Amino acid sequence: MSGSDRAVEHTPVLLPQVLAALNVRASGVYLDATYGRGGHAGAIVEKLVADGRLLCLDRDPVAVAEARARFAADSRVSVFLAPFSALAACADHIAPGLKFDGILFDLGVSSPQLDDPSRGFSFMQDGPLDMRMSKGVGPTAADIVNGASEAELIRIFREFGEERFAPRIARAIIADRASKPFERTLQLAEMISRVARTRERHKHPATRVFQALRIHVNGELDELEAALNAAFERLVPQGRLAVISFHSLEDRLVKQFMRRHASTDPVYAGLPFVPAHAAPKLRLVGKAIQADSEETARNPRARSARLRVAERLNEGLAA
Ligand SMILES: C[S@@+](CC[C@H](N)C(=O)[O-])C[C@H]1O[C@@H](n2cnc3c(N)ncnc32)[C@H](O)[C@@H]1O
């Protein structure tokens, strides 16, 4: 396989589990909020008949171009270049107030994004320190590394990377950038390796800082919070929400969101009458699902994947 062939590949994680979680019905309406290379989207479409629908979103123009080319002749599929926090506006574009039988989020970056050095996500290959999923839009990782104050860098590395050497790394950045701004991924990764030797097995010392910068540059946690709320509003009763996350910050947010909506408003806890607005609105479907050893052997990226599933309840009905 040539390098360019490999660059467009992405193996979908937990594919059978996602299809089961979404409970795909042939005439249903579905949303894949993170198209990537459409591994999940393609499998959903295969289950649809002529009046089924799939909306695909991605904020990355490269992913969207691939989706548009692939589904150009398929009237069941609509593709949007948009952040998933704007999913309601995309749905309204098809039909005002459109709701879904199932919504999928497969969070993070795709293999083609990670494997393309020019996107700047990788601390293993040299490239511009970019990290923007919405290619070309907004500040880059280099803008943050060269422009943020020491306190702000420490906050970013701690909050989004849970990096215990955050102050040491931030101090080294401030000292180095005065003479030579950070422009390349390896320039930053090698500096971190020098100042913060991690004792975490199988983890490059720059892993946490790169994760933190990526989350910050793309506003990933704010995006996710807004998108979960929007998705919740756009599910039909019995509609399914399936979310795959790849690190604990995302997974915690998803878990807390689902639990909150699967519980009675605590103001009414223990009271004999719970009004409809305070009753649970979601039902948790099983526990978090992880890839089995066969899948992780085939696709190491699946190792950290966690799939959480919830179902929208009829308005006013308790679980
Ligand atoms: C892990 S990949 C999805 C892979 C896909 N399920 C497949 O099987 O090919 C995540 C994708 O979500 C996109 N993405 C991440 N955050 C996004 C956001 N806030 N809005 C829209 N797309 C986002 C990324 O650009 C990337 O293409």
The ligand as an ORCA input file, in Angstrom:
! r2SCAN-3c Opt
* xyz 0 1
  C     -12.852      9.557     14.816
  S     -13.239     10.412     13.365
  C     -14.740      9.673     12.827
  C     -14.527      8.439     12.035
  C     -15.770      7.869     11.386
  N     -16.735      7.411     12.341
  C     -15.401      6.760     10.414
  O     -15.809      5.606     10.642
  O     -14.719      7.031      9.445
  C     -13.806     11.951     13.971
  C     -14.231     12.944     12.908
  O     -15.036     13.895     13.568
  C     -14.703     15.174     13.114
  N     -15.010     16.102     14.220
  C     -14.416     16.151     15.430
  N     -14.960     17.133     16.159
  C     -15.942     17.675     15.399
  C     -16.886     18.715     15.621
  N     -16.908     19.409     16.763
  N     -17.756     18.996     14.645
  C     -17.748     18.291     13.474
  N     -16.861     17.316     13.209
  C     -15.975     17.006     14.169
  C     -13.242     15.124     12.775
  O     -12.939     16.102     11.807
  C     -13.103     13.695     12.251
  O     -13.236     13.665     10.865
*
